[in-house]
Amino acid sequence: MKQETILVVNGPNLGVLGKRQPEIYGRESLEDLPRLLHNFLGKEAENIYLDIFQSNSEGELIDELEMATQKDCQGIVINAGALTHTSLALADCLAWIDIPCIEVHLSNVWTRSERIRHTSLIAKHCQGVISGFGLTSYILAIIALLHSSLSK
């Protein structure tokens, strides 16, 4: 079976998951993703390569997304953090990339008190949005991407 590559792109402040406001974002870090994926999928996870990227820089996130178009990447999971709500540049980049993409959030952004978090500039360029399940949001997005790519 062919190995599937999923690019997992993470924006500002997500490099400190597990330490930053664990009451909102949980105690697990991005390094825990491969283990969680294996816990959910078992041996099937062996056929999935997670290319995990994190940057606090909007430009570096865009560079990584553009480079994904030149790799054998079956899907993108993106948690742009606060840039989700403010970055027209990220939205413009996702608009032209021809790779299936799912937006994720650790917390349920629609229950957050800051109204700006209720708006996503990138969602319309993604197949879907998964929000509120901590790191499991990433796993659900990966499963959705694999299911949609297998059904084509």
Secondary structure, 3 states (H helix, E strand, C coil): CCCEEEEEEECCCHHHCCCCCHHHHCCCCHHHHHHHHHHHHHHHHHHEEEEEEECCCHHHHHHHHHHHCCCCCCEEEEECHHHHHCCHHHHHHHHHCCCCEEEEECCCHHHCCCHHHHCCCCHHHCCEEEECCCCHHHHHHHHHHHHHHHCC
